Amino acid sequence: AQQGRVREKAYGKQKIYFADQEQLPAASDAELRRLDGEIAALSAKVQALQQSCRQMEAELKDLNSAMTTPEMAREMEELRKDCASYTEKLERIKSATNHVTPEEKEKVCSEQKLYCKEWRKRKRMATELLEAILEGYPKSKKQFFEEVGIETDEDHNVTLPAAV
C-alpha cells in the first residue's frame, strides 16, 4: 500500500486492500467489445455443457434403474416357468370331465335365491317377535339375548347375499 501497488480502505476498525486499477492499462472500446463477445460465447458454451451434463445424468439414472442382462434373463426364466404352469393348469381344467351344466347351474342359483328369500322372511319374523317381547321386558335387548341364548347373524359376521 505504501508503494502504491495496492489501495487501502478503512471501514471502522477493518481495512480492505485491493489492486489499484489506475495502474492497469485502460482497455479500449474494441477490446471491451471483444471481451464481452468472448464472455457471451463462453457463457453459451457453459450452458450447452450443463444441458448436456443434465441429459447424461438423466440417461445414467435410467440405466442404473433398469434391469441388468442377468436379472432380465432370470426374470424371463421365471415368467416362462409361470407361463408353463398356467398352461398346464388350463389344460387340466379344459380336460376335466366334471363340468357343471347350465341346467345344474340354474338349479343351484334358483335354490340359493329361494333359500335367501326364506332366510330374510324368517329373520324378519324373528325380529318382529323379539321386538314384541322386548316391549314389555325391563332389561336391555343385549341382556335379553344373553339370557335366552340368542345368537344373531351379526354376532358371527354373517350377512345375507344381495338380492339379485
HUBELVEN-V880991 format. One record per pair of residues at least 12 apart in sequence whose C-alpha atoms are under 6 Angstrom apart, sorted by sequence separation. I is the first residue (numbers start at 1). J is the second residue. D is the distance in whole Angstrom. If there is no record, write none. Layout:
BEGIN
I_J_D, I_J_D
END
This chain:
BEGIN
6_18_6, 6_19_5, 7_20_6, 6_20_5, 5_20_6
END
